[in-house]
């Protein structure tokens, strides 16, 4: 069974993670740990057809921050109604983090 547990962004306010192959996973989750003092910011979990894709990635979910807490954004990528089949995943800070930082993990199996 394939498994991914990666620290992809570490104590940052802006940025985009590397992209990761998602073809062997049925479940993908993004965990965002916002530091104390964080008052705003959005982290997007994004997908594309393949690693290395240079076009616009699709949003699979977001973590919006208004106070310092841990936010979990689970996304199922199994086939079927309401689900999305994807080849690659990444995390991207779509709205800069204000007043603190964020650490982001991608976890999949």
RASULJO-V837661 format. One record per run of one state. SS is the DSSP state (H for helix, E for strand, L for the rest). FROM is the first residue (numbers start at 1). TO is the last residue. Records with the same first field share a line. If there is no record, write none. Layout:
# RASULJO-V837661
SS: FROM-TO / FROM-TO
This chain:
# RASULJO-V837661
L: 1-3 / 13-15 / 17-19 / 22-26 / 35-39 / 49-57 / 65-69 / 77-87 / 99-101 / 109-109
E: 4-12 / 16-16 / 20-21 / 27-34 / 40-48 / 58-64 / 70-76 / 88-98 / 102-108
